[in-house]
Amino acid sequence: MEDCGRLDEKIFPNGDVYIGKIKGTLPHEKGKYTWSDGTVYEGDWEGDKITGKGLIVWSSGAQQYEGEFSGGYLHGYGTLRTSSGCIYRGSWRMNAQHGIGRKEYSNSDIYEGLWKEGVPEGSGRYTWNNGNVYIGNWKSGKIDGRGVMKWANGDTFDGFWLNGLMHGSGVYRFGDGSVYIGTWNKGLKDGKGIFYPTGSKHPSLKKFHSPLNSDDNGFLLNTEEKHVAPKSRVKRSLSENIPVIGRFKSFRQISNRTLSLDTNWSTRGPAQDCLCNDSSLTLPHAFDEDQPEASEKSTLVYEREYIQGVLIMERISECSEASQKNKQHNKFSVKQVKKSSCVDIFGGQRSYYLKLNLQLGIRYTVGKITPVPAREVRSSDFGDRARIRMYFPRNGSKLTPPHCSINFYWKDYRPMVFRNLREMFKLDAAEYMMSICGDSGLRDLSSPGKSGSIFYLSKDDRFVIKTLTKSELKVLLNMLPKYYRYVGDHENTLITKFFGLHRITLRGGQKVRFVVMGNMFCTELHIHRRYDLKGSSQGRYTDNDKIDGNTTLKDLDLKYEFHMDKKLRESLLKQISLDCKFLESQQIIDYSLLLGLHFRAPENLKALAAHHGSMQHQETSPSGDGELLILPKGLVLVAHEPSVVNTAPGPHIRGNTLRAYSMGDNEVDLLLPGTARLRVQLGVNMPAQATRKLQEEATELELFEVYDVVLYMGIIDVLQEYNVRKKIEHAYKSLQFDPLTISVVEPKMYAERFIKFSENKVFPNTP
């Protein structure tokens, strides 16, 4: 009978007491354990661990948990009531809130939704005690992703968030009915947008967002939003996975493994857990300032452009005119998609399947090649037989998992070479897989060029995946041995970083080739302007009606010159020259300098605008003459401190920290007051002044517009060989245009023109 369990009482030397069933020397089924400090557990046991359902009450009596346990942990469904007055009902995993749950805070705030490892993550609804409500996505305890915030005063924001701040596109609807549609960057308006005053007709918000459910006010019920997120990250109330009793080997060890759970949970959990409650959320004054007085039947709209929350341009137009522009923009976007040569193959569901196939294949390849012992690449690693092939049936196989995509064949080119390239660029294999193959998936990008290629962007913006033609694939494979040696010898190279080369073969034999590259614009700063510069002029401009905030402009659209520190300029031009010589040796042409500009908004801009009386109400463009004059506010270069700035490697990071002449030829960081401190590298976080000469008539005085900018750049499109087809194209265009102005010229001339254009037009010497 003893083996079947007996009711017994056991008193330990330290004062702990157990009353319940015992099997052998261990607790069994039901029992009550009382610690010497007064903490009591009563419930199920399995062997030497608390497992099943039970109730634990801490010595204070004000904190208790009732629910499911497993192996000594809170695990399953249960309710925790804390001494601070917080109540959590929901799922647990290993002492942490995990899964679906509802938490009532001591100040009456309520969160209900998904949790992960003790903090809100996923979809959830947070209701503040002052009436503010947020519904949408969370990440690591902060509002992050898509969501909606509705304030008690009637204001609503529907859009995207990052780390608790509005970030990306969104629609802000004021309580009086006025609406602003635009983009935000870290909580500040940044870029172009349209303000619709009260009473004016504005486009349906369904054009910008497509919620599954919404109320009459347009408040999304299945997405996320927040105006001012909790500034403190939500702390795990059970921050350490400490078993309730412990993994002891004998029943007697219970007395030696006594926990003061009251101490562990009350000091590190509920007290700090309530930090996520922010009942002081109020509408920032910046939004109130945006609302001009308007009549009840206003037909005017305000087209605006902001830089970091500062209004720099405004144009008043009729509502119908702005609506027509939106329609034209939408039509243009549709035409861009139709240009893609792969749409017929990958439209609709096929695009989803293609991205899923990519993730499955890359996960398989990296997982297979990573365990191989590190070694130097051999000549055979560049050969045709250096490949990994695998068939991925929908139902899975002995070597592949089942999946919800279509059957496909996978081919990975030169796996050992690209594995070593990733290690050379200091990319961790696990981070690489998580970035591309994580649950968040890949995002579609519109093609900025005429190639018709499909572009995908990883969720964390670190990697760009692009489709290649068969000829581009061959060029890269032929160039790979020299490329491998070149990037190994020149860590500061501006040439695109390649991380993987793959092919997917679908049903019917359709083949799609992909290359994984580093995203040159992976930065916490917002890129306000993008340029694709080749050094040629024939056809190198963009039609004004096709320009928006995301347009990549061309050579003739560039009206600025960029002046930078003498040493920085010298390092940049030297590397451009080296890169061009390498591409020339590989008979490559048609490459571009991809240049991104982040404009700094000077603090005195509003004062300047007030001094001039009012904002200029006339249409402007990135290269127009109607922009408001902006006075420069110097970017600050400071001595490099590795312990202060982020020195982690990344797909866009290039080599060493640069040295500046103005800092005594020492390594430098870029200090952006109130924003960040950034490590200055070649093509990354490079400070400069963008100047543009203003055309003034009837005066001999030269006037310039001067902007402080941070530059990001790299050399892209390096897979076009000067082959027979390009030679014929050169001969044909030379008969129509000046041979020096066309893009297609022989490699030596292309490199010389590219270098000269960079030295004299883009980065001229400071007078």
Helices and strands as residue ranges (DSSP letters): G 2-4, E 6-11, E 17-23, E 26-34, E 40-46, E 49-57, E 64-70, E 73-81, E 87-93, E 96-104, E 110-116, E 119-127, E 133-139, E 142-150, E 156-162, E 165-173, E 179-185, E 188-189, E 191-196, G 205-207, G 251-256, H 261-268, H 270-273, G 274-276, H 285-289, E 300-307, E 310-318, H 319-339, H 343-346, H 349-369, G 379-382, E 387-392, E 408-413, H 415-424, H 429-437, E 442-445, E 455-458, E 463-468, H 470-489, E 498-505, E 511-518, E 529-533, G 544-546, E 552-553, G 555-557, E 561-563, H 566-585, E 588-589, E 592-599, H 605-611, E 636-639, E 659-660, G 661-663, E 666-672, E 676-679, E 686-694, E 703-716, E 720-721, H 724-736, H 747-757, I 758-762
